[in-house]
């Protein structure tokens, strides 16, 4: 499964990190880093991160 984050929209609130810490993280500078290719077994966590993002920067493309 692919995960996309529009970094032009992302404000680094970190809500995705709480929802799916194995996929999303904030680096030492507070910038979002994430895995773009994720195992399908993590779909529920990624969907939770999509819903948690206050600026709707995260998508799961088809």
N, C-alpha and C positions, 0 to 999 in steps of 0.2 A: 504494500500500500504506500502511496506517495502522500507526503504532507507538505503543504506550502504555507509560507508565512509571507505576507506582503510587508516587507521591512520598511516601506515608505509609509505604511499605516501604523505599524506596531509602535507602541509607546512604552514598551518594556515594563508594563505593570506587573508581570510575573504571575498572573492568575493561571496561565497554562502550566507553569512550573508546579503549582500546587495540585492541579488536576492530573498531570501526567509527568512526574519528575524523571521517569526513565527516558523520556523523549525530549523534553524541554528543560533548559537551564539558563541561568544568567551567568555570564562570565565575570571576571574580576572587575571589569569596567561597568557592569550592570547592563550589558547588552545581551539580547536574546541569542542563544545558540540552540540548534535543534537538529534532530536526525530527520533527513528528508525521506529516507527509505525505512519503513517500519513494518515489522511483521504484522500480519492480519490479526493476530491474537490480541494486539494492543488497540484495536479499533474502538472499543468502548472508552478507553482512556483518552484517545485522540478526540473522539466526539465530545467528551466532557470538556476538554480543553477548548474546542471550537465554541461551545456554548458559554464557557467561562470568560472568553476574551471580550473585554468591554468595548473594543474598537473593531471587532469582527475581522481581524487580520489573518486568521487561520482558516484554511480550507483543505478539504480532501478532494482533489481533482479526480474525475472518473477516468 
